[in-house]
Amino acid sequence: MILARAPMRITLGGGGTDLPSYYSRYGGFLIAGAIDKYCNITAHKRFYDSIRLSYSQTEIVDNISEIKHRIFRTALELVGINHGIELHSAADVPSGCGLGSSSSFTVALLHALHVYNKDYTTQKRLAEEACHIEIDLMGEPIGKQDQYMAALGGLTCLTFEKDGTVIFEPLRISADDEDELEDHLLMFFTGKERSASEILCDQDQKSKNEDPSIIDNLNQIKDIGFQTRKYLESGNLNMLGELMNVHWELKKRRSGKISDPHIDECYELARKNGVIGGKLIGAGGGGFLLFYCENGCKKRIIQQMEDAGLRWEKFHFDFDGTKILANTSTRYR
């Protein structure tokens, strides 16, 4: 039995500039942090030649072509496993919550399958293969942030070159500042799940059409990413909250589907009671609200948000990236 996991992520600045339709013309940049919310995949040799998959549904098939779950099917085809395996997935949060769970699933799955094949690969290769599956083979209108963060973990700066190359560097802040940053952040589940593809498809099409409003919007958000790096690495953590607030206002202009009246009310209530800034994580439309808080206001904010129907979700940063937690196999092939 092989157990692989990959972390999900929050974006601290520059989110949205990792889509090919934008970075292929202008280059992209963002800062993200992997967190201890995981997708877990177990792989086990099956007694029968059939393939058994367990997720929100169960599939037992004789041929890969019969698999309904697109990521399972595409990943198995990519690594060349076509019979006699059982795969099970479990995640700490639901899909469609804005934390990059789909890419965490893909990276953890690829990691488990490569180890099953006795092919001990690198985090960089896993990120590249996950991007290939989701963007190239499946045609999802998503960026490359989620796959790299699921593979690499940490507080990471990602540069997206025009040719598609991704340069990754650690955010250079002290351990004390890491702890303080984590202590200032609060995350709340809005109770709303959504498909990122629906929102991102609109942004993707506008970027391809060189829509001046969307290009200018993303240029400003990329600059926020650069500023976020400068302030965090210089120890001026409170500026993150200010920049998140600017980012949120810019983000909402990209689509009317990104926020709704209840989310806006919760955000304004939080801002009046000690939150410097925040935003919905991911494409928007639901999922998790992330806040940067002043000292001493966390308990008050938690109570107010829970009274408003939101769920506080405690988290810590993850610095491992994708990881094999157990491998009791001897020889599968």
C-alpha positions as CSV (number, residue, x, y, z in Angstrom):
1,M,0.0,0.0,0.0
2,I,1.3,3.5,-0.9
3,L,-0.1,6.6,0.7
4,A,0.7,10.0,-1.0
5,R,-0.5,13.4,0.0
6,A,-0.2,16.9,-1.5
7,P,-1.1,20.2,0.2
8,M,-3.6,22.9,-0.9
9,R,-2.7,26.5,-1.0
10,I,-3.6,30.1,-0.3
11,T,-2.5,33.0,-2.6
12,L,-1.0,36.0,-0.9
13,G,-0.5,38.3,-4.0
14,G,-0.5,38.2,-7.8
15,G,-3.2,35.5,-8.2
16,G,-4.7,35.2,-11.6
17,T,-1.5,36.1,-13.5
18,D,-0.6,32.3,-13.9
19,L,-3.1,31.7,-16.7
20,P,-1.4,31.0,-20.1
21,S,-3.6,33.5,-21.8
22,Y,-2.0,36.3,-19.7
23,Y,1.5,35.2,-18.9
24,S,2.3,34.1,-22.5
25,R,2.0,37.8,-23.5
26,Y,3.1,39.6,-20.3
27,G,4.7,37.2,-17.9
28,G,3.1,36.4,-14.6
29,F,4.2,36.5,-10.9
30,L,2.6,35.5,-7.6
31,I,3.3,34.5,-4.1
32,A,1.4,31.6,-2.5
33,G,1.6,29.5,0.7
34,A,0.9,25.8,0.9
35,I,-1.2,24.9,4.0
36,D,-1.9,21.8,6.0
37,K,-5.1,20.9,4.2
38,Y,-4.4,17.9,2.1
39,C,-5.5,15.6,-0.7
40,N,-4.5,12.0,0.1
41,I,-4.3,9.1,-2.4
42,T,-3.8,5.5,-1.6
43,A,-2.6,3.0,-4.2
44,H,-2.8,-0.8,-3.7
45,K,-2.3,-3.8,-6.0
46,R,-5.6,-5.3,-6.8
47,F,-6.1,-9.1,-6.7
48,Y,-8.2,-8.9,-9.9
49,D,-7.0,-7.4,-13.2
50,S,-9.7,-4.8,-13.1
51,I,-9.2,-1.2,-11.8
52,R,-11.1,0.0,-8.7
53,L,-11.5,3.7,-8.0
54,S,-13.0,5.2,-4.8
55,Y,-13.8,8.9,-4.5
56,S,-17.2,10.4,-4.1
57,Q,-18.2,7.5,-6.3
58,T,-16.9,4.0,-6.8
59,E,-15.8,2.7,-10.2
60,I,-14.7,-0.8,-11.1
61,V,-13.7,-1.2,-14.7
62,D,-11.8,-3.6,-17.0
63,N,-10.3,-1.0,-19.3
64,I,-9.0,2.5,-18.7
65,S,-11.2,3.9,-21.4
66,E,-14.2,3.0,-19.3
67,I,-13.2,5.3,-16.4
68,K,-15.5,8.2,-15.9
69,H,-13.3,10.3,-13.6
70,R,-11.1,12.3,-16.1
71,I,-8.1,12.9,-13.9
72,F,-7.9,9.2,-12.8
73,R,-8.2,8.1,-16.4
74,T,-5.7,10.6,-17.8
75,A,-3.1,10.0,-15.1
76,L,-3.3,6.2,-15.4
77,E,-2.8,6.6,-19.2
78,L,0.1,8.9,-18.7
79,V,2.1,6.6,-16.4
80,G,1.2,3.4,-18.2
81,I,-0.8,1.5,-15.6
82,N,-3.8,-0.3,-17.2
83,H,-4.8,-3.1,-14.9
84,G,-4.8,-4.5,-11.4
85,I,-4.8,-1.5,-9.2
86,E,-7.0,0.1,-6.5
87,L,-7.0,3.8,-5.9
88,H,-8.7,5.7,-3.1
89,S,-8.9,9.5,-2.6
90,A,-9.8,11.5,0.5
91,A,-9.4,15.3,1.1
92,D,-9.5,17.6,4.1
93,V,-11.9,20.0,2.4
94,P,-14.5,19.7,-0.3
95,S,-13.7,20.4,-4.0
96,G,-14.7,23.7,-5.4
97,C,-13.5,25.6,-2.4
98,G,-10.8,27.7,-4.0
99,L,-7.7,26.1,-2.3
100,G,-6.6,24.3,-5.5
101,S,-7.9,20.9,-4.4
102,S,-8.1,19.5,-8.0
103,S,-4.4,20.1,-8.6
104,S,-3.5,18.7,-5.1
105,F,-5.5,15.6,-6.1
106,T,-3.6,15.4,-9.4
107,V,-0.2,15.8,-7.9
108,A,-0.8,13.3,-5.1
109,L,-2.2,10.8,-7.6
110,L,0.8,11.1,-9.9
111,H,3.1,10.8,-6.9
112,A,1.4,7.6,-5.8
113,L,1.4,6.1,-9.3
114,H,5.0,6.8,-10.0
115,V,6.1,5.2,-6.7
116,Y,3.8,2.2,-7.5
117,N,5.7,2.0,-10.8
118,K,9.0,2.2,-8.9
119,D,9.7,5.5,-10.6
120,Y,10.9,7.9,-7.9
121,T,10.4,11.3,-9.5
122,T,11.0,14.9,-8.5
123,Q,8.6,17.5,-7.2
124,K,9.3,19.7,-10.3
125,R,8.4,16.8,-12.6
126,L,5.2,16.1,-10.7
127,A,4.2,19.8,-11.1
128,E,4.9,19.8,-14.8
129,E,3.0,16.5,-15.4
130,A,0.0,17.8,-13.4
131,C,0.0,21.0,-15.5
132,H,0.2,18.8,-18.7
133,I,-2.8,16.7,-17.6
134,E,-5.0,19.5,-16.4
135,I,-4.2,22.2,-19.0
136,D,-2.9,20.5,-22.1
137,L,-4.8,17.1,-22.1
138,M,-8.0,18.1,-20.3
139,G,-8.2,21.7,-21.6
140,E,-9.1,23.3,-18.2
141,P,-8.9,27.1,-18.3
142,I,-6.7,27.2,-15.2
143,G,-3.2,28.4,-14.4
144,K,0.0,26.7,-13.1
145,Q,0.0,28.0,-9.5
146,D,-1.9,25.1,-7.9
147,Q,0.1,22.3,-9.4
148,Y,3.5,23.8,-8.4
149,M,2.3,24.7,-4.9
150,A,0.9,21.2,-4.3
151,A,4.2,19.7,-5.4
152,L,6.6,22.2,-3.8
153,G,4.9,23.4,-0.6
154,G,6.3,26.3,1.4
155,L,5.9,30.1,1.0
156,T,6.9,30.3,-2.6
157,C,7.4,33.0,-5.3
158,L,6.3,31.8,-8.7
159,T,7.4,33.5,-11.9
160,F,5.6,32.5,-15.1
161,E,7.7,33.2,-18.2
162,K,6.2,33.9,-21.6
163,D,7.4,30.5,-22.9
164,G,5.6,28.6,-20.1
165,T,8.7,28.1,-18.0
166,V,7.9,28.4,-14.2
167,I,10.7,29.7,-11.9
168,F,10.1,29.0,-8.2
169,E,11.9,30.6,-5.3
170,P,11.3,30.5,-1.6
171,L,9.9,33.7,0.0
172,R,12.9,34.9,2.0
173,I,11.5,35.7,5.4
174,S,12.7,34.8,8.9
175,A,11.1,31.9,10.9
176,D,9.8,34.5,13.3
177,D,8.1,36.4,10.5
178,E,6.6,33.1,9.2
179,D,5.1,32.5,12.6
180,E,3.8,36.1,12.9
181,L,2.3,36.0,9.3
182,E,0.5,32.7,10.1
183,D,-0.8,34.2,13.4
184,H,-2.3,37.2,11.6
185,L,-4.2,35.2,9.0
186,L,-7.7,33.9,9.5
187,M,-9.6,31.7,7.0
188,F,-13.4,31.1,6.9
189,F,-15.5,28.8,4.7
190,T,-18.4,30.6,3.2
191,G,-20.4,27.4,2.8
192,K,-20.5,27.8,-1.0
193,E,-18.8,25.5,-3.4
194,R,-18.3,26.5,-7.0
195,S,-16.5,25.5,-10.2
196,A,-13.4,27.6,-10.9
197,S,-13.6,26.8,-14.6
198,E,-16.8,28.8,-15.0
199,I,-15.3,32.0,-13.7
200,L,-11.8,31.5,-15.1
201,C,-13.2,30.8,-18.6
202,D,-14.5,34.3,-18.8
203,Q,-11.1,35.8,-17.7
204,D,-9.3,33.5,-20.0
205,Q,-11.3,34.5,-23.1
206,K,-11.0,38.2,-22.3
207,S,-7.2,37.8,-21.9
208,K,-7.0,36.0,-25.3
209,N,-9.0,38.8,-26.9
210,E,-6.6,41.4,-25.4
211,D,-9.5,43.1,-23.5
212,P,-7.9,46.3,-22.2
213,S,-9.8,46.2,-18.9
214,I,-8.8,42.7,-18.0
215,I,-5.2,43.2,-19.1
216,D,-4.8,46.4,-17.0
217,N,-6.5,44.6,-14.1
218,L,-4.0,41.7,-14.2
219,N,-1.1,44.1,-14.7
220,Q,-2.0,45.8,-11.5
221,I,-2.5,42.5,-9.6
222,K,0.9,41.3,-10.8
223,D,2.4,44.5,-9.4
224,I,0.7,43.7,-6.1
225,G,2.5,40.4,-6.2
226,F,5.9,42.2,-6.5
227,Q,5.0,44.6,-3.8
228,T,3.8,41.8,-1.5
229,R,7.2,40.1,-1.9
230,K,9.1,43.4,-1.1
231,Y,7.1,44.1,2.0
232,L,7.1,40.6,3.4
233,E,10.8,40.1,2.8
234,S,11.5,43.4,4.5
235,G,9.4,42.4,7.6
236,N,6.6,44.9,7.0
237,L,3.9,42.3,7.3
238,N,0.9,44.6,7.9
239,M,1.3,45.9,4.3
240,L,0.1,42.4,3.2
241,G,-3.4,43.3,4.6
242,E,-3.4,46.6,2.8
243,L,-2.4,45.0,-0.5
244,M,-4.9,42.2,-0.1
245,N,-7.7,44.8,0.2
246,V,-6.6,46.5,-3.0
247,H,-6.3,43.1,-4.7
248,W,-9.8,42.2,-3.6
249,E,-11.3,45.4,-5.1
250,L,-9.5,44.7,-8.4
251,K,-10.5,41.1,-8.4
252,K,-14.2,41.8,-8.0
253,R,-14.0,44.0,-11.1
254,R,-13.1,41.0,-13.3
255,S,-16.5,39.4,-13.0
256,G,-19.9,39.8,-11.3
257,K,-19.7,36.2,-10.2
258,I,-16.7,36.6,-7.9
259,S,-18.6,37.9,-4.9
260,D,-22.2,38.2,-3.7
261,P,-24.0,40.4,-1.2
262,H,-23.5,38.1,1.8
263,I,-19.8,37.8,1.2
264,D,-19.5,41.6,0.8
265,E,-21.4,42.1,4.0
266,C,-19.1,39.7,5.9
267,Y,-16.0,41.4,4.4
268,E,-17.2,44.9,5.4
269,L,-18.1,43.7,8.9
270,A,-14.6,42.2,9.3
271,R,-13.0,45.4,8.0
272,K,-14.8,47.5,10.7
273,N,-13.6,45.2,13.5
274,G,-9.9,44.8,13.0
275,V,-9.3,43.2,9.6
276,I,-6.8,45.2,7.5
277,G,-7.7,43.4,4.3
278,G,-8.6,40.1,2.8
279,K,-10.1,38.3,-0.3
280,L,-11.8,35.2,-1.5
281,I,-9.1,32.6,-2.2
282,G,-9.0,31.2,-5.7
283,A,-11.2,32.1,-8.6
284,G,-14.0,33.5,-6.3
285,G,-17.8,32.8,-6.2
286,G,-17.5,31.0,-2.8
287,G,-15.0,28.9,-1.0
288,F,-12.8,30.5,1.6
289,L,-12.4,34.1,2.8
290,L,-8.9,34.9,3.9
291,F,-8.3,37.8,6.3
292,Y,-5.2,39.6,7.6
293,C,-6.0,40.8,11.1
294,E,-4.6,43.4,13.5
295,N,-3.2,42.2,16.8
296,G,-5.8,41.3,19.4
297,C,-8.9,41.1,17.2
298,K,-8.9,37.4,16.2
299,K,-11.4,36.2,18.8
300,R,-13.8,39.0,18.0
301,I,-13.6,38.4,14.2
302,I,-14.0,34.6,14.6
303,Q,-17.2,35.1,16.7
304,Q,-18.6,37.6,14.3
305,M,-18.0,35.5,11.2
306,E,-19.4,32.4,12.9
307,D,-22.5,34.4,13.8
308,A,-22.8,35.4,10.2
309,G,-22.8,31.7,9.2
310,L,-19.2,31.3,8.2
311,R,-17.0,28.5,9.5
312,W,-13.5,29.2,10.9
313,E,-10.9,26.8,9.6
314,K,-7.6,26.9,11.4
315,F,-4.5,26.2,9.3
316,H,-0.7,26.2,9.4
317,F,1.8,26.5,6.5
318,D,3.1,23.3,4.9
319,F,6.8,23.2,3.9
320,D,7.0,19.6,2.7
321,G,5.0,19.7,-0.5
322,T,3.9,16.4,-1.9
323,K,5.0,13.5,0.2
324,I,4.9,9.7,0.5
325,L,3.5,9.0,4.0
326,A,3.6,5.2,3.7
327,N,5.0,2.6,1.3
328,T,4.5,-1.0,2.4
329,S,4.9,-2.4,-1.2
330,T,7.5,-4.9,-2.1
331,R,7.3,-5.4,-5.8
332,Y,4.2,-4.6,-7.7
333,R,5.3,-5.1,-11.3
